[in-house]
Amino acid sequence: MSWFKRAKQNISTDTSKAIDLPDGLWEKCPGCSEILHKKQLDLSMWTCPKCNYHFRIGSSQYVEVLLDKETFKETEKKMRSADPLEFADTKKYSDRVKETIKKTGLNDAILTGTGKIDGKDVAFGCMDFKFIGGSMGSVVGEKIARLADRAYKHKLPLIIIAASGGARMMEGAYSLMQMAKTSGRLAKLAEANIPYISILTDPTTGGITASFAMLGDVNIAEPQALIGFAGPRIIKQTIGRDLPEGFQKSEFILEHGFIDMVVSRKDLKSQISHLLNYFS
């Protein structure tokens, strides 16, 4: 039964011929486990071409996805968080902020400014989960408030992309106050009939969901985004029951009437452009 045996000459211990793949060029899709080249992902707007899994991307990438090329003008660029409570856990909050700024190149968890979508002027804000979990502190709330004021003054449609774990606990009540501040500014826009489009990405939770993220004239979510106040694990422990399949995912939220549509990232710009035409 020689065909059960491997010939010695076919067994090679020569490692010099092994293919050496450079680090950082490949990503494994969490949705279908497909191995994808980063260039391929970049061309597909960081969505899996096989299963349409939406990778988390940063605020600068959303600017490229949604806004016309070279039209974005950032506002409140130098605004940074203070440490009013002199908070410390495993490290000082002030040190954490400095380290995160250095690591991410961002000054806080939101990028704000103005730009164009298919030639139409908009006020645009985008949260970034890389900055302390996209948490909302005083700076995030203030930048959203000022962006809403700019939209009100210049009669610009407001678009905000949410990606956050909730309020920033290191700022305590200062953080919670931003929920009322942002909601109040959006009420002012509503009274003036200035449209506000909210885009919910993975994850949108906590005080963000309880304030500006769910107050859009149109609420749009990316596929399979986690959306809710408390997380599913906390809810399951609290009620002591298993949760429905897909609980707190965008499709589940849409089915129960809390958002208006689920839109793939590839179609997001065209859908928003269509809505802006409708509102105008």
N, C-alpha and C positions, 0 to 999 in steps of 0.2 A: 504494500500500500504506500508506495513512494510518493504518491501525489499528496499525502498528508504532511510530508516533510518539506521544509523550506530549504532550498539549495543554499549552501554557505556563501556562494559567490554573490547571491542577491542581497545578503545582509551587509549593510554598510555602516561602519562606525565613524565615517569621515564627516565631521560636523562643519568642515570648511565650505560645503556646498549648501548648507542650510540657508533658507531665505530669511534675511534680516529685515523685518518690517519696522520702519521708523515709528517711534512712539507718537501718540496723539493724532494719527491720521484716520483712525477708525472708531466708530461708535456702535455699540450693540443696542438694538431697538428694544426697549422695555416691553413693548407690546407684543412683538412676534419673534424676538431673539435674532432677527436678521442682522448680519454684520454689514454695516454701511460705511462707505467712504465719506469723510467729512465734506469733501467737495460736492459729492452727490447730494448730501443733505442740505448744503448751502443753496444749491440750485433749486431744491424743492421746498425752500423756506423752512427748513428744519421740520419737515413732516416725513414720515416713513413712506416711501413709494409703494411698499407692499401692503401695510395695514392701516396707513393714514394716522399712525400715532403722532401726536403733536409734542415735540420736545419743548422744554422750557427755553425761551430765549430772552435776551436782555432788552432794555429800553432802546439802545442804539440800533438794534436789529429791527425792532418794530418801526422805528423811523424809516428805515430802508424799505420795509414791507409795505407801509401804508402811505407815506408821503411822497409827493413828486420829488424827483432828484434835485438836491441842492436848494430846497425851498425852506427847510427847517431853520428857524432862528430861535435859539434857546433864551429863556428869560430866567431871572433870579438864579443865575448860574452859581454864584459864590455863597449862597445861603447855606449855613451849616448848623447842625444841632449844638445847643448848649447843654450844660449839665445842671439844671436848676435844683435837683434834689441831691446832688453829689452822690449819686447812686453807685453801689459796688456790689457785684456778686462774686464770680470767680476772678473778675478784674474790674477796674474802674470803668464806668460807662464812658467817660471822656477818652480813656485809652482805647476802648473798643471802637469808638467812632473813628479815631485817628487811624487805627490799624485797618479798618474796613475801607476808609477813603483811599489809603495807600494801596490796598489789595485790589479794589475794584475800579479805581479811577473815577468813582462817582462821589459826589458830595453828600448825597442822601438817597432815599429810596424812591425818588420820583424825578423824572425829567419833564420839564414843562417848556412850552414855547408856542410859536405859530408856524404854520406851513400851509401847503396846498395839497388837495386831493383832486386829481384830474382838473387842475386849474382853479378849484374852488377854495377860498381862504377858510382856514379853520384854526381854532385854538386847540392845542393838543397837549395832553399829559399822558405819561406812561410810567407806571410803577416798575420797580426792578427788584426781583426777589433776592438777588445776590447781596443786597445791602440790608444786613440784619433781618433776613426773612421778609423783606418788603414791608416791614412794620411801619405803622403810621404814628409818627411823633409830631412835635410842634412844627417842624420844617415841612413835612409832607402836607399837613393841614393848611399851613400858611401859603404854600406854593399853589395848592389847589384853589384856595380862596382868591388869591391874586390872579390866577388864570381865569377863574370865573368872572372876576371884575373886568378883566381885559376883554373877555368875550361879550360882556354886557355893554361895555363902553363902545366897542367897535362893531357890535351886532354880528359877532362871529359864532357859527355853530361850535359847540364844545364837544370834544371827544376825549374820553379818559379810558385808558387801559388799566385794569386792576390786576395785580398779582401780589398777594400779601397773606401773611399769617395772622394779621390782625393788629391790634394796638401795640404800641411799644411800651412794655411794662416798666422800662427803666425811667420813663418820664411820668409815670403814675397818672394823676388826674389831668395833668397838662395834655397827655395823649388823648384821654377820653373826651376832653373838651373839643377836640378837632372834629368829632362826629357831628356835634351840633353846629360848629362853624361851617363845615363843608355843606351840610344839609341846608342851612340857612341861605348860603350863596346860591345854591341850585334852585331854591324856591324863588329867589329874585329873578333868575333867568326864566323860570316857568311863567312868572307874571308878565314878563316882557315878550313872551312867545319866541324865545331864542332856543333852538333845539339843542338837546344834550343827548349824545349817544354814549352809552356805557358798554364797554367790552370786558367781559369777565374771562380770565385765563386761569390756568392751573398753577397754584390754588388761589381762590378768592374766599377768605374766611374771616371770622371774628368781626371786629368793629368796622372793617371795610364793607363787609356785606350788610352790616347794620346801619350803614350811612350811605355814602355817595354811590357805591357800586350798584345798588338796586334801585336807584332813583332816576334812571334814564327815561327819556321819552320812548326810547327803544333800548332794550337790554339784549345784547348779543353775547353768546358764549362760544368759545372754541370747543370742538368735540372732546368729550371725556374729561373736561375740566372739573376739579373738585370745587364745589360751591356750597357754602353753608356758614352757620355761625359757629357752633361747637363742632368738633370733628366727629366722624362716625364712631370711633373707638370710645369717646367720652359718652356719646349718646347711648351706645349699646350697654355700657356699664351702668348708666343711670337708670334706664328703663328695664334692664335685665332681660332683654329680648333680642333675637336675631333681627337684623335689618333687611329690608327688601334688596334684591340684587340690583346693583347699580345705584344704590342710595347716595344722594348728594352729587351725582355726576350730572353734567349738563343736560343730557338727554332725559334723565329722570326729572330734573327741575323743569325742563320744558314741558314735559307731559303733565306736570301738576300746575302749570300756569304761572310760574314765577319769573320766567324769562320769555322773550318773544321769538327768538330763533337761535339755532345752532349753526354756525357758519365755519367751514374749513378755512384755515389761514390763507390758502391760495385764492379764495374767493372773497376775502374780507374787504379788500380795497374796492372792488367793483360793487359789492353790496352796500358799503357805506356811501360810495359815490351816488348810487341809485337813491338811497334814502335822502341824501342832501338835495338832490334834484327834486324829490317829492316835497320836502319841507320848504324849499324855495318857491 
